[in-house]
Amino acid sequence: MSKTTETLHLLGASNLTISDGGELSGYSQGDGSHMLGKSITLNSTDWEAISVRDNDGSFADNDGSQRLNGDQAFDGKKYADDSKFEAEYGMVVQDPDGNTYTLLGFNINEGGKGASYATVEGLAFVGDSFPPAGVPLKVIKAYEGPSEAYADMATPACFTAGCRIATPDGLVPVEALRAGDRVGTADHGTQEIRWIAHSHLTGAVLRDHCEFRPILVRKDALGPGCPDRDIRLSPQHRVLIGDERAQLLFGEPEVFVPVKKLVNGTSILRDDRAPDVAYFHLLLERHEVIWSDGMASESYLPEEAELLMQGQGITLPAPIRRQTVAMARPCISDKRTSLLRLAA
């Protein structure tokens, strides 16, 4: 089977605090049982991208085909091309609000003596969003032999260039907005943009990494005028479902759902023809419902931005720093989202 190139967004062990002086490394075993009952705190949201070659589409334990794709640096250390890379164990963690997340402890095996699980270099994240930073995440389950599809691993969420954001002055392309501009929100009137960030992915990157390709949402895909023209979002970007399906399927008047969970191959689909893409983050004082081209979706989560900004030498505005962030709407990202496609 031919190998493909995949990218994972990871957090190194130096950016974690583990209760009781714990460490990710397993020492005498690789099933993660030494982490049970401990709490992990993410001290950064500065995810590091690692490029991997693999032949089966899954990030797994005991898979000799998973190799670093070129010389790379991670968490301050350099690793050689073709170093073995594997998921050693999985953990389910719970945040203070009761939300659960799946994490994978991984190893970059440079050869030599000793078991690979004796050095676990950091964490990979499964699902449609990253866990919150700065809060204790209690390990409630640990297991050996994880295997997760690369397509199901977490990546940052954002708008693409060309999306028009609703402002007091009308619709403005996201790439034309600046910190200090104001946008409309569903719950708190017009709000000031506190910070904007963007990244550009070339056609070569998109060809090699299908998980980064934007999701095309066609005009009227979620209802008349929603959106009012074709738009593109990053796969993890959450859009608002506020019709009878939200109440019927989830018992909520409105819910956020990652747009990739709504892909149906016709009105919502992965854009495999995009020549390149520019992704934009919009940070407001709190997590908000905002509009782009007639469709409601989310602003950037403040807690995900704070430490990333600090890493760039930027100070987050005082009212936002260290706040306990409330999601603007309940977020649904599990298997129940398949019901939305069936109910469409």
Phi, psi and omega in degrees: 000135181288153181269148173243163178258129180237158177233134177242141175259115192236165175232127183285158183299333181290345179261016182238148167241127180245133184299156177059027178070021183289166178224156178291327185299142187270343179062280186253000178202165184234030182258001179078003184297336179291348181265348183302132178084347178277167177244137177248130175244126176279119181266005180203155168242025178273074183298139177255131180272130177240132179263132187229142170262138180207165183239007185224003176079005181230141174268117193219171173273152175053043179241101183291349181278348181278113185225147175298138181264080181100164175297134184215158174246140177215131177052040176082007181233145180266141179231146185276153173307142175075010173296140180291140187223121183213155175276116184279314181206162178247155177220145167253126181241157182233131178274174184299341179269001178093000177285143181247152181219151177254127180240150176239124170279130185237160181232138169254106189270114181266011181086186181091189184276160175097154180288145182297327184287354178291341176229105176256117191279340182172200185236142167251159190233128181259138174119191188264000177205159177274153174295159178291145175271155173081005178232152179288131177249108185279132179281113182254351178204142175223146183206154180263158173072041180293152174210115183229138177297138177303326181295342181263003180277149185289140172223156181298152183250143182190171174276158171261157174304139181104335175297134181258121185265137179289126178228170176300339180259014181104192181281130182233130176304137185303326182289347179267351181283153179225158173304134184102336173292162181243145178232158178279144176232160181285333191246336189226033178063211177278139182230148181281138171286122181269334185195143175229137174226156178210160175219149180245129178248125182285168176299325179297318178296316181293325178295320184276339187229086183297337182291345179266352183293142183291159174263125178271121176252112185284157178310132177068014183300325182253014181134167180306123180074012184230090354280175182268004171198168178297134176223166180231139179227161172291153185304326185273354184295132183271133175248158185269128171254115186230018178263195185296340180296323181298315180289317183293317187268331187234356179069024180230145178293329179213143177220153171266138178223133175302134187298332180294337178286347182260001182300126180236001177085354181235288182273340176225119187206158176289134181271094181278358181256359182300123181290329174194179180205143172244124180255139183235135171259136173242118179255125173251184182295330179217169175294127187226159167270120177234173184239139171227118179053044176083359181247132180277136176209197189253153165272173182289141179289124181304319183294333178284337183271330192303304185285333173298317179294319179299322178295339178262008180078022181250140179259126177291139179307142188307317182297341183265331187299134171060018177281154172278115189275128173260131176294140182296330177213158174302141182252124180247122181221008183268194186296343180297338182296338177298335178293333179294322178292322180291329183272357184290000000 
